[in-house]
Amino acid sequence: MTTSAPAAPADARPIRADRLATLPPFLFDEIDRKKRQRIAAGADVINLGVGDPDQPTPEFIIDEMNRAMRSLVNQQYPAVGGGLPVFREAAAEFMLRRFGVRVDPSRHIVALLGSKDGIAHLPWAVTNPGDTVLLPDPAYPVYEIGAALAGCRTHKLPVSRQSRWLPSLTDAPPGRLLWLNYPSNPTAASANAAFYADALRWAAPRNAIVASDLAYSELYFSEPPPSLWQAPGADIESTRAIEFHSLSKTFNMTGWRIGFAVGHAQVVGALQEVKSNVDSGAFNAIQQAGALALRRFDDPVVAAMRDLYRRRRDIAAAGLRAAGFDLDTPDAGFFIWARCPGGDSMRTAADLLDRADVVVVPGAGFSPRAREYIRLSLTAPTDRIQEAVRRLGRLNG
């Protein structure tokens, strides 16, 4: 006896949710496809597109993780309520020692599964559908993605080399949430405390919340980047703002998924409430290892990592300039943002892969405003970066 599948109702809804149609398009599929094709063909592809550190997590963090994960209590559900006290206390100590900002670890800190987790969930916590979220353009895509999934509208604030990649709020419309990210991904630009003070002054009378993504705070080559909470007039008890920190870049812990947010108690509390309902928190042992990492943020191994990125930055910047790219040498982060000789980032990225087996990210993938730029990562071994710029030189020689 044979049976046939039941017929679908004539008015059957599509499986894919309507909200997914609001997400920005992923424009790197063709580059990724070509990269995989070149690798399959045996090409020696150098990937300078991904921002994933190539160096190992420091041994003192691994040793602490190895110890902590053997404890039975750490093999059970993670602690709720914003994270383990030891992790939140270490985050508060980091804020005080690094930035001179005193916070209450129980009210002003929430542990995250990496900063991307908190960034994506923040709009769920502090916006309502139809609210406006403001963000720089170009910017890290998750600011827009989180807003879209929360049913918000986005207003993009144009940034450019002429504006030092900083947005102007002079003509910005009212909004519920304003995103800032300095040192920036993708533009590698930095901001000072006066810039944050201006943003907070703009936000206060508009009942807006300022959110700062400070993932690259410890990857600097001259002056340490400031915290939003160092801005003149910023007050943790009364300023409606939040700042996101990540252990991924500082300690080569991208796969560990651990970070924290620090801010106004009600903003942090709202984010914590969302997270308490959608996840069970970071693995306790990772929080304990992360606490040790934060307490040793000034360890010589971190300074040595900055020196390594500085050497790579200098090699890449010199090689790009020699190949005809135009760029400002970044003061922080592990990206270089460079203007293409022909002004077409998609064509340049495809050409570099096809003719030099070098992968970079086209700026057009972040925004049409960035169509003339490419982003190059410094997270490949130094000799591979040297080889990549040699290939660029031969390509344009």
C-alpha positions as a printed NumPy array, in Angstrom:
array([[  0.   ,   0.   ,   0.   ],
       [  1.377,   3.361,  -0.927],
       [  0.517,   6.605,   0.697],
       [  1.063,  10.113,  -0.514],
       [  2.095,  13.069,   1.538],
       [ -0.801,  15.23 ,   2.713],
       [ -1.419,  18.21 ,   0.511],
       [ -0.348,  21.561,   1.894],
       [ -3.156,  23.992,   2.681],
       [ -3.781,  26.426,  -0.132],
       [ -3.006,  29.33 ,   2.185],
       [  0.044,  27.765,   3.853],
       [  2.396,  30.363,   5.269],
       [  6.071,  30.355,   4.225],
       [  8.33 ,  28.745,   6.8  ],
       [ 10.75 ,  31.671,   6.831],
       [  9.645,  34.406,   9.249],
       [  8.879,  37.838,   7.831],
       [ 11.388,  39.457,  10.207],
       [ 14.251,  37.713,   8.42 ],
       [ 13.44 ,  39.763,   5.336],
       [ 14.374,  42.886,   7.306],
       [ 17.963,  41.718,   7.814],
       [ 20.645,  43.384,   5.706],
       [ 21.882,  41.206,   2.817],
       [ 25.026,  39.174,   3.212],
       [ 27.159,  40.377,   0.332],
       [ 30.267,  38.227,   0.806],
       [ 28.876,  34.938,  -0.539],
       [ 30.601,  35.247,  -3.914],
       [ 33.997,  36.06 ,  -2.361],
       [ 33.618,  33.141,   0.068],
       [ 32.643,  30.785,  -2.745],
       [ 35.674,  31.793,  -4.789],
       [ 37.937,  31.445,  -1.762],
       [ 36.771,  27.875,  -1.206],
       [ 37.195,  27.123,  -4.896],
       [ 40.776,  28.411,  -4.875],
       [ 41.632,  26.406,  -1.746],
       [ 40.072,  23.257,  -3.251],
       [ 42.202,  23.798,  -6.352],
       [ 45.319,  23.803,  -4.194],
       [ 45.992,  27.546,  -4.166],
       [ 47.96 ,  29.063,  -1.281],
       [ 45.227,  31.432,  -0.104],
       [ 46.077,  34.044,   2.535],
       [ 42.967,  35.018,   4.47 ],
       [ 43.14 ,  38.618,   5.698],
       [ 39.376,  38.902,   5.854],
       [ 38.514,  37.323,   9.175],
       [ 39.11 ,  39.144,  12.479],
       [ 40.036,  36.079,  14.511],
       [ 43.354,  36.199,  16.432],
       [ 45.904,  33.636,  15.297],
       [ 47.731,  33.659,  18.644],
       [ 46.834,  31.246,  21.479],
       [ 44.989,  32.174,  24.64 ],
       [ 47.599,  32.976,  27.333],
       [ 48.65 ,  29.962,  29.378],
       [ 47.622,  31.465,  32.719],
       [ 44.013,  31.676,  31.469],
       [ 44.051,  28.105,  30.137],
       [ 45.497,  26.844,  33.426],
       [ 42.729,  28.572,  35.379],
       [ 40.102,  27.135,  33.039],
       [ 41.589,  23.658,  33.434],
       [ 41.368,  23.996,  37.209],
       [ 37.914,  25.553,  37.32 ],
       [ 36.168,  23.128,  34.978],
       [ 37.085,  20.186,  37.239],
       [ 34.917,  21.558,  40.032],
       [ 31.514,  19.84 ,  40.176],
       [ 29.627,  23.078,  40.771],
       [ 31.066,  24.459,  37.551],
       [ 29.786,  21.473,  35.588],
       [ 26.193,  22.326,  36.5  ],
       [ 23.983,  25.149,  35.258],
       [ 25.795,  28.497,  35.302],
       [ 24.958,  31.038,  37.957],
       [ 22.065,  33.318,  37.087],
       [ 21.595,  36.956,  38.015],
       [ 24.068,  38.574,  35.643],
       [ 27.061,  36.293,  36.085],
       [ 29.278,  34.878,  38.819],
       [ 30.17 ,  37.421,  41.514],
       [ 33.865,  36.696,  40.918],
       [ 33.532,  37.642,  37.24 ],
       [ 31.472,  40.768,  37.824],
       [ 33.854,  41.872,  40.588],
       [ 36.818,  41.383,  38.256],
       [ 35.016,  43.419,  35.567],
       [ 34.39 ,  46.204,  38.075],
       [ 38.054,  46.092,  39.126],
       [ 39.075,  46.316,  35.457],
       [ 36.882,  49.399,  34.991],
       [ 38.5  ,  51.061,  38.012],
       [ 42.12 ,  50.198,  37.264],
       [ 41.955,  50.731,  33.51 ],
       [ 39.584,  53.714,  33.265],
       [ 39.328,  55.106,  36.788],
       [ 35.562,  54.42 ,  36.751],
       [ 33.986,  53.026,  39.923],
       [ 30.945,  50.771,  39.443],
       [ 28.869,  48.408,  41.565],
       [ 29.451,  44.869,  40.224],
       [ 26.017,  43.695,  41.359],
       [ 24.036,  46.539,  39.713],
       [ 26.148,  47.886,  36.869],
       [ 27.713,  44.724,  35.355],
       [ 26.168,  41.86 ,  33.391],
       [ 28.164,  38.915,  32.039],
       [ 27.676,  38.083,  28.352],
       [ 28.3  ,  35.213,  25.957],
       [ 30.703,  37.537,  24.179],
       [ 29.863,  41.159,  23.435],
       [ 28.023,  40.221,  20.206],
       [ 25.438,  38.444,  22.37 ],
       [ 24.691,  41.56 ,  24.387],
       [ 24.771,  43.865,  21.357],
       [ 22.181,  41.755,  19.517],
       [ 19.921,  41.481,  22.564],
       [ 20.07 ,  45.074,  23.79 ],
       [ 17.273,  46.322,  21.456],
       [ 15.011,  43.577,  22.823],
       [ 15.595,  45.017,  26.288],
       [ 15.248,  48.772,  25.775],
       [ 13.199,  49.377,  22.601],
       [  9.673,  48.755,  21.406],
       [  8.716,  47.805,  17.838],
       [  8.801,  50.882,  15.643],
       [ 11.413,  52.703,  17.724],
       [ 14.363,  54.233,  15.892],
       [ 17.91 ,  52.968,  16.405],
       [ 20.744,  55.207,  15.19 ],
       [ 24.084,  53.805,  14.065],
       [ 27.158,  54.928,  12.135],
       [ 27.316,  54.083,   8.454],
       [ 29.379,  51.984,   7.769],
       [ 29.27 ,  49.962,  10.983],
       [ 29.508,  46.505,  12.497],
       [ 26.457,  44.705,  11.012],
       [ 25.062,  43.387,  14.322],
       [ 23.867,  46.863,  15.373],
       [ 21.442,  46.837,  12.453],
       [ 20.648,  43.141,  12.769],
       [ 19.682,  43.421,  16.451],
       [ 17.474,  46.418,  15.698],
       [ 15.773,  44.655,  12.785],
       [ 14.987,  41.519,  14.782],
       [ 13.485,  43.704,  17.525],
       [ 11.158,  45.353,  14.995],
       [ 12.901,  48.726,  15.089],
       [ 13.612,  51.21 ,  12.338],
       [ 17.234,  52.199,  11.764],
       [ 18.634,  55.591,  10.875],
       [ 22.18 ,  55.522,   9.565],
       [ 24.507,  58.399,  10.4  ],
       [ 27.008,  58.852,   7.557],
       [ 30.688,  58.807,   8.443],
       [ 33.63 ,  59.441,   6.141],
       [ 37.32 ,  60.092,   6.087],
       [ 36.542,  63.824,   6.143],
       [ 34.605,  63.388,   9.421],
       [ 37.394,  61.16 ,  10.811],
       [ 34.796,  58.361,  10.588],
       [ 32.832,  59.955,  13.451],
       [ 29.098,  60.646,  13.06 ],
       [ 27.593,  64.101,  13.402],
       [ 24.491,  64.296,  15.584],
       [ 23.642,  67.888,  14.648],
       [ 20.821,  66.9  ,  12.3  ],
       [ 20.148,  63.437,  13.69 ],
       [ 16.486,  62.559,  14.268],
       [ 15.214,  61.509,  17.698],
       [ 15.877,  57.88 ,  18.504],
       [ 15.623,  55.424,  21.341],
       [ 19.125,  53.948,  20.989],
       [ 22.388,  55.335,  19.603],
       [ 25.238,  52.951,  18.758],
       [ 28.902,  54.011,  18.859],
       [ 31.975,  51.838,  18.208],
       [ 35.506,  53.216,  18.701],
       [ 38.065,  51.83 ,  17.999],
       [ 35.877,  50.966,  15.045],
       [ 35.132,  47.872,  13.077],
       [ 35.427,  48.292,  10.109],
       [ 36.979,  51.771,   9.814],
       [ 39.72 ,  51.386,  12.487],
       [ 38.96 ,  54.968,  13.645],
       [ 39.29 ,  56.097,  17.26 ],
       [ 37.35 ,  58.614,  19.369],
       [ 38.168,  60.709,  22.439],
       [ 36.267,  61.423,  25.637],
       [ 35.001,  64.754,  24.291],
       [ 33.238,  62.904,  21.462],
       [ 31.431,  60.692,  23.987],
       [ 30.493,  63.751,  26.051],
       [ 28.886,  65.336,  22.978],
       [ 26.923,  62.148,  22.302],
       [ 25.673,  61.985,  25.884],
       [ 24.626,  65.647,  25.783],
       [ 22.684,  64.949,  22.586],
       [ 20.987,  61.889,  24.089],
       [ 19.933,  63.221,  27.491],
       [ 17.098,  65.609,  26.467],
       [ 15.841,  63.103,  23.875],
       [ 15.441,  60.261,  26.367],
       [ 17.846,  58.21 ,  24.227],
       [ 20.184,  55.484,  25.419],
       [ 23.796,  55.556,  24.227],
       [ 25.446,  52.172,  23.65 ],
       [ 29.212,  52.001,  23.133],
       [ 30.975,  48.927,  21.756],
       [ 34.531,  48.998,  23.151],
       [ 35.701,  45.558,  22.034],
       [ 39.188,  46.788,  21.057],
       [ 40.002,  48.83 ,  24.176],
       [ 43.313,  47.049,  24.851],
       [ 44.552,  46.826,  21.252],
       [ 46.169,  50.24 ,  20.978],
       [ 49.468,  51.53 ,  19.651],
       [ 49.701,  54.991,  21.22 ],
       [ 47.179,  56.414,  23.7  ],
       [ 44.791,  53.901,  25.323],
       [ 41.229,  54.387,  24.007],
       [ 38.86 ,  55.948,  26.549],
       [ 35.665,  54.532,  27.957],
       [ 32.37 ,  56.313,  27.429],
       [ 32.229,  56.409,  31.226],
       [ 35.291,  58.665,  31.264],
       [ 33.441,  61.372,  29.342],
       [ 32.982,  64.675,  31.196],
       [ 29.538,  64.596,  32.771],
       [ 29.066,  60.823,  32.505],
       [ 27.655,  59.349,  35.717],
       [ 26.992,  55.636,  36.108],
       [ 23.986,  56.302,  38.353],
       [ 22.163,  58.829,  36.191],
       [ 23.486,  58.62 ,  32.608],
       [ 21.35 ,  56.358,  30.445],
       [ 24.146,  54.482,  28.699],
       [ 25.831,  51.1  ,  28.454],
       [ 29.242,  49.949,  27.248],
       [ 30.191,  46.527,  25.878],
       [ 33.531,  44.852,  26.56 ],
       [ 34.937,  41.666,  25.079],
       [ 37.694,  39.331,  26.221],
       [ 37.921,  37.902,  22.689],
       [ 40.461,  40.312,  21.235],
       [ 42.474,  41.302,  24.315],
       [ 43.156,  37.724,  25.393],
       [ 42.734,  35.767,  22.115],
       [ 39.536,  34.191,  23.447],
       [ 37.145,  34.483,  20.483],
       [ 35.941,  30.898,  20.809],
       [ 35.422,  31.11 ,  24.569],
       [ 32.428,  33.482,  24.238],
       [ 32.807,  35.714,  27.262],
       [ 32.362,  39.459,  27.716],
       [ 30.448,  41.939,  29.838],
       [ 28.427,  45.129,  29.693],
       [ 28.726,  47.987,  32.165],
       [ 26.2  ,  50.754,  32.539],
       [ 23.225,  52.445,  34.146],
       [ 21.534,  49.982,  36.511],
       [ 18.166,  50.046,  34.727],
       [ 19.713,  49.574,  31.279],
       [ 21.923,  46.727,  32.499],
       [ 18.988,  45.26 ,  34.41 ],
       [ 16.785,  45.243,  31.314],
       [ 19.478,  43.449,  29.303],
       [ 19.985,  40.976,  32.139],
       [ 16.245,  40.274,  32.2  ],
       [ 16.261,  39.387,  28.503],
       [ 19.284,  37.146,  28.879],
       [ 17.818,  35.374,  31.911],
       [ 14.915,  34.333,  29.693],
       [ 16.818,  33.321,  26.543],
       [ 20.011,  31.648,  27.778],
       [ 21.501,  30.043,  30.867],
       [ 24.622,  32.197,  31.013],
       [ 28.284,  31.583,  30.316],
       [ 29.912,  28.38 ,  31.577],
       [ 31.012,  29.047,  35.172],
       [ 34.543,  27.832,  34.525],
       [ 34.905,  30.279,  31.627],
       [ 33.691,  33.075,  33.888],
       [ 36.303,  32.139,  36.479],
       [ 39.048,  32.035,  33.858],
       [ 37.741,  35.316,  32.46 ],
       [ 37.91 ,  36.899,  35.904],
       [ 41.603,  36.061,  36.123],
       [ 42.15 ,  37.44 ,  32.611],
       [ 40.527,  40.771,  33.492],
       [ 42.617,  41.066,  36.651],
       [ 45.734,  40.575,  34.518],
       [ 44.796,  42.896,  31.654],
       [ 48.167,  44.644,  32.122],
       [ 50.147,  41.394,  31.964],
       [ 53.301,  41.499,  29.793],
       [ 51.716,  38.958,  27.438],
       [ 49.046,  41.532,  26.505],
       [ 51.673,  44.208,  25.889],
       [ 53.632,  41.739,  23.729],
       [ 50.49 ,  41.096,  21.678],
       [ 50.118,  44.85 ,  21.055],
       [ 53.719,  44.954,  19.862],
       [ 53.024,  42.061,  17.492],
       [ 49.986,  43.806,  15.996],
       [ 51.963,  47.037,  15.688],
       [ 54.634,  45.249,  13.617],
       [ 51.993,  43.667,  11.437],
       [ 50.188,  47.   ,  11.039],
       [ 53.358,  48.703,   9.874],
       [ 54.146,  45.937,   7.372],
       [ 50.617,  45.913,   5.972],
       [ 50.275,  49.712,   5.823],
       [ 53.576,  50.141,   3.99 ],
       [ 52.752,  47.351,   1.558],
       [ 49.279,  48.678,   0.814],
       [ 50.593,  52.173,   0.157],
       [ 53.247,  50.795,  -2.164],
       [ 50.506,  48.943,  -4.035],
       [ 48.532,  52.148,  -4.561],
       [ 46.06 ,  52.023,  -1.681],
       [ 45.364,  55.155,   0.374],
       [ 44.977,  54.821,   4.135],
       [ 45.414,  56.387,   7.543],
       [ 47.581,  54.309,   9.864],
       [ 45.256,  53.106,  12.645],
       [ 46.006,  53.907,  16.292],
       [ 44.117,  50.892,  17.638],
       [ 42.414,  47.632,  16.719],
       [ 43.596,  44.922,  14.354],
       [ 42.07 ,  46.146,  11.104],
       [ 43.342,  48.406,   8.334],
       [ 40.787,  50.385,   6.313],
       [ 42.185,  51.344,   2.929],
       [ 40.829,  53.117,  -0.149],
       [ 41.164,  51.036,  -3.3  ],
       [ 43.198,  52.424,  -6.217],
       [ 40.239,  51.922,  -8.562],
       [ 37.563,  52.93 ,  -6.067],
       [ 35.571,  49.668,  -6.367],
       [ 35.97 ,  47.413,  -3.32 ],
       [ 33.995,  44.47 ,  -4.701],
       [ 36.075,  44.384,  -7.872],
       [ 39.298,  44.892,  -5.901],
       [ 38.49 ,  42.09 ,  -3.453],
       [ 37.613,  39.714,  -6.291],
       [ 40.77 ,  40.69 ,  -8.195],
       [ 43.015,  40.153,  -5.171],
       [ 41.569,  36.695,  -4.692],
       [ 41.642,  35.718,  -8.368],
       [ 45.133,  37.032,  -9.132],
       [ 46.974,  37.035,  -5.805],
       [ 45.093,  34.494,  -3.641],
       [ 44.62 ,  37.122,  -0.925],
       [ 41.256,  37.486,   0.827],
       [ 40.119,  40.91 ,   2.063],
       [ 36.654,  42.218,   2.951],
       [ 35.092,  44.698,   0.505],
       [ 33.744,  47.788,   2.221],
       [ 30.64 ,  47.595,   0.037],
       [ 29.628,  44.608,   2.155],
       [ 29.232,  46.95 ,   5.112],
       [ 27.571,  49.84 ,   3.292],
       [ 27.278,  51.446,  -0.139],
       [ 29.046,  54.42 ,   1.471],
       [ 32.12 ,  52.211,   1.904],
       [ 32.248,  50.927,  -1.669],
       [ 35.703,  52.48 ,  -2.234],
       [ 37.346,  50.777,   0.766],
       [ 38.578,  47.361,   1.793],
       [ 39.121,  46.002,   5.304],
       [ 42.248,  43.983,   5.95 ],
       [ 42.806,  42.021,   9.157],
       [ 46.11 ,  41.789,  11.044],
       [ 45.214,  38.433,  12.612],
       [ 47.296,  36.299,  10.23 ],
       [ 50.885,  35.301,  11.011],
       [ 53.402,  38.048,  10.288],
       [ 55.134,  36.119,   7.508],
       [ 51.783,  35.589,   5.786],
       [ 51.041,  39.314,   5.918],
       [ 54.486,  39.972,   4.451],
       [ 53.776,  37.491,   1.681],
       [ 50.349,  39.038,   1.048],
       [ 51.757,  42.53 ,   0.541],
       [ 54.525,  41.104,  -1.693],
       [ 51.803,  39.62 ,  -3.867],
       [ 49.961,  42.949,  -3.936],
       [ 53.171,  44.632,  -4.998],
       [ 53.721,  42.184,  -7.85 ],
       [ 50.088,  42.548,  -8.874],
       [ 50.389,  46.301,  -9.182],
       [ 54.027,  46.416, -10.206]])
